[in-house]
Amino acid sequence: MDLPLYWVALIGFAIINFFLVSASVLVYYERKVSGWIQNRPGPNRVGPWGFLQPFADVAKLIFKEDISPTASSPFIHSLAPVLMVTIAMTTAALIPFARGFVIVDTEVSALLVLALTSIAVYGVTLAGWSSNSKFSLLGGLRSSAQMISYELAMGLSVLTVVLITGSLRLVDIVEYQNGPGAWGILGWNVFRAPIAALIFIVTAFAETNRAPFDLPEAEQELVGGYHTEYSGMKFGMFFLAEYVNFFVASFVIVTLFFGGYLLPWEDALLSALPGLKDSVLLGVLQVLSLLLKAAFFAFVFIWVRWTLPRFKYQQLMTLGWKMLLPIALANVVLYALFFTFKALLGWGG
Amino acid sequence: MLAPVLFFLFAAVAIAASIGTLLARNPVNSALSLIVNLLAVASLYLTLNAAFIGIVQVLVYAGAIMVLFLFVIMLLNLEATPVLEAIDKRILAGYAGGTLLLGAITYLLARGLGALPTFEIAESAAATGTPRALALNLFTTYALPFELIGLLLLVATIGAVMIAKKRFV
């Protein structure tokens, strides 16, 4: 699809605003869910059912004084939160929201997702270093070690999906899940590669620094971790980046493993209602389907955070290097062998 | 029309960042300049339609190797090196002018002797830059060198592990 440039810009603008608003909704949602999980009401004072709480929070953050520590590196200190938000938002550009509705559609978009994830670590690391505080520095160091350890397993699980699809293009990956031999939702990659899906979800938690992998900001040991020395809206940007990050990660999980924008039983639905094909309504339904699935995974992110305790550092490293990486590697080799034999013996056409 | 503009933009960024890498007194700033340089070079690959190479450049160099560099620099908490002596602006200008003159003379000489490479415009690059074309080349025509490089990397990895061990077994 070749849209004129101003349309792409407008869609990009809409999507950025969507993610900005979604962050405040997710903050509210997280506080409510954590309240339910811990058997307390959660925010219920500001507005009906506490619904205006995130707006109150943001207003507070904007009006707070911006403090930067002495002997910090001012440029990098300001750069770090910007980097976090920018990279989190950029990944959103790669996600296909409906058939033919994607901002950046390149030959290598699956790799681009991995590349953006891998440079997202600089925000945390630089924030930790530039604050000139030992708590922040420890947080930044933990973050870079954690990211490097989990990136490998993440890349290998994406590689499994790429092997199945035979393409690095996210649009192809989504469409293939509707493709040959797919029956209803059984074509989704989660059923074709369950182990890779599980590994990807676990590593997505680690890459977004969400509990139980939130060692870079472990409140009990490191005060606030990498953002200890941040205040006001700079802290707000870290906060924003965290929520945007895990929401975008939910979108990526859905795109890679849960059929992306595809409706469940889309083929059956289309043959039952032929008028729906190529209509605007189908596009709207696809966007809604993607949103619903992503919202579910956003819920999973919150659910896990409030039910599982944080890993210890050596548990984190053991899980990453001694369990996830070998399993992911064996998984890839297995799938590669399977597809090679399939091609050699001519199974399934 | 856009491609040459982008090329010179990213080339300028890459050169500025690599000069920054050399001149920065603080090791972290130096590493950051190197990251900017790597990203600019990746963008250059993108302007040449070699998206795969560009993304892999970001993924491997900017995303993994430089994170490790930064990790080590931060772990050792290296101090900024003191400024030994102020560089004289006039000497700097002299070097810059001399380099420019040398470049101009070399260019003219090369053009006069007909030694300049002819430009192959991006059509061929567009065909060879895709992951599929790259993989086909790599795994058929250049299969042996590819495997040898793989072996070399494996040997280097084992060597690194052996050196990192306290006692040789």
Chai-1 contact restraints between the chains, C-beta under 6 A:
chainA,res_idxA,chainB,res_idxB,connection_type,confidence,min_distance_angstrom,max_distance_angstrom,comment,restraint_id
A,T106,B,A51,contact,1.0,0.0,6.0,A-B,restraint_1
A,E107,B,A51,contact,1.0,0.0,6.0,A-B,restraint_2
A,E107,B,T130,contact,1.0,0.0,6.0,A-B,restraint_3
A,V108,B,A51,contact,1.0,0.0,6.0,A-B,restraint_4
A,V108,B,F52,contact,1.0,0.0,6.0,A-B,restraint_5
A,V108,B,I55,contact,1.0,0.0,6.0,A-B,restraint_6
A,L111,B,I55,contact,1.0,0.0,6.0,A-B,restraint_7
A,L112,B,I55,contact,1.0,0.0,6.0,A-B,restraint_8
A,L114,B,L59,contact,1.0,0.0,6.0,A-B,restraint_9
A,A115,B,I55,contact,1.0,0.0,6.0,A-B,restraint_10
A,A115,B,V58,contact,1.0,0.0,6.0,A-B,restraint_11
A,A115,B,L59,contact,1.0,0.0,6.0,A-B,restraint_12
A,A115,B,G63,contact,1.0,0.0,6.0,A-B,restraint_13
A,S118,B,L59,contact,1.0,0.0,6.0,A-B,restraint_14
A,S118,B,G63,contact,1.0,0.0,6.0,A-B,restraint_15
A,I119,B,A62,contact,1.0,0.0,6.0,A-B,restraint_16
A,I119,B,G63,contact,1.0,0.0,6.0,A-B,restraint_17
A,V121,B,V67,contact,1.0,0.0,6.0,A-B,restraint_18
A,T125,B,L70,contact,1.0,0.0,6.0,A-B,restraint_19
A,W129,B,V28,contact,1.0,0.0,6.0,A-B,restraint_20
A,W129,B,M74,contact,1.0,0.0,6.0,A-B,restraint_21
A,L141,B,M74,contact,1.0,0.0,6.0,A-B,restraint_22
A,S144,B,V67,contact,1.0,0.0,6.0,A-B,restraint_23
A,S144,B,F71,contact,1.0,0.0,6.0,A-B,restraint_24
A,I148,B,V67,contact,1.0,0.0,6.0,A-B,restraint_25
A,L168,B,P131,contact,1.0,0.0,6.0,A-B,restraint_26
